[in-house]
Amino acid sequence: MTRCRLCGSEAMASVVDLGATPPCESFLAAEQLDRPEPAYPLHLRVCTECWLAQIPPLITPEDTFSEYAYFSSYSKSWVEHAGTFVEDAVGRLGLGADSFVVEVASNDGYLLRHVVDRGIRCLGVEPSVNVGAAARDAGVPTVTEFLSPKTGAAVRAGHGPADLVVANNVYAHIPDVVGFTQGLRALVADDGWVSIEVQHLLTLIEENQYDTIYHEHFQYYTVASAARALASGGLTLVDVELLPTHGGSIRLWSRPAEVAGEPSRRVAEVLDREKAAGLQELTGYAEFSARVAKVRRDLLRFLIDAAERGETVVGYGAPGKGNTLLNHCGIRPDLLPYTVDRNPYKHGRFTPGTRIPVLPPERIAADRPDYVLVLPWNLREELSEQLSFVHEWGGRLVFPIPELSIVEVER
């Protein structure tokens, strides 16, 4: 990577190099196991001009999202989070029967179903054919498109301007951040609102959450760099909320620049926190690579020691972040014979790169392993409850991030 995709600067500094891995959602069918598997460098750098952290755009969104293995509705806590957001947004913005809500990257309708239930007109813009079809089957109007300025204008012409445009967990997934932002501006009414949720680079670094670096995530935002990205498309950041989701996220509220007004006090407060953490200078990034290396050593040491003691360790979950962790650590079926997932789409498939089988969740109770390695660590509370049955045979849960944690399961 020689130029920043936001400001065009060539002043790019290395943050962490995770080697080369396959795309994190490219799960393999059995017949693919004897075929070559492409891997791409996964090297995070930061622009020292605008401080946008980013990886090279070595794969395209079309490669990843035309058919997608992630269905949001399989996470109970994520559906509940979306419901709370809709309830709050309706109250905050005064949305009603005459309003129009658009969600970009709407997945299987996990969020817009709450809008439909309230009788508010809505539309999902979802690039993945398979999950968009699931949304329509669930009664959520959805078009299969990637957002661009042209797409945004076409949706606006066909359905009218949106009072609220939602873009949750997608702003990191697009390499053309300027064009995507212009698409958001094309969708939203001239006096409307855009709400974006994206992981916060501040917590990613502070909490050592390096497994959320993968090829689907082209950039990693602070509030400062997000405000600059929004401005590139004619939107102004007016408010920010700090969220616990994904280990620490930011909800960015923006409006067309012409009506935005002054940003809230919360924006200034988070900007001050980022500056104090050194994220607008290289000092804030200096120790991250060493802390990443320690996670790898600690997890491998645990798995090797368990294997030598004759103890069994299996995985729970097959998220994209898990595949960054597994590939970086070089974990294969000799140390983790399988992982399980609630998403039947992944059953019978194998994790990219590491070739670990993905099985139905019932397999854990049948095998009664000594340890369950929880790969979606960000859902710790929800999954600790789901896995409470492990206590029946004295099994324990293992969380690898932000540091290795082995815990007894509570009833």
Buried (B, 14 or more C-beta within 10 A) or exposed (E): BEEBBBBEBEEBEEBBEBEBBBBBBBBBEEEBEEEEEEBBBBBBBBBBBBBBBBBBBBBEBEEBBBEBBBBBBBBEBBBEBBBEBBEEBBEEBEBEEEBBBBBBBBBBBBBBBBBBEBEBBBBBBBBBEBBBBBBBEBEBBBBBBBBBBEBBBBBBEEBEBBBBBBBBBBBBBBBBBBBBBBBBBBBBBEEBBBBBBBBBBBBBBBBBBBBBBBBBBBBBBBBBBBBBBBBBBBBBBBBBBBBEBBBBBBBBBBBBEEEBEEBBEBBEEBBEBBBEBEBBEBEBBEEBBEBBEEBBEBBBEBBEEBBEEEEBBBBBBBBBBBBBBBBBBEBBEEBBBBBBBBBEBBBEBBBBBBBBBBBBBEBBBEBBBBBBBBBBBBBBEBBBEBBEEBBEEEBBBBBBBBEBEEEEBEE
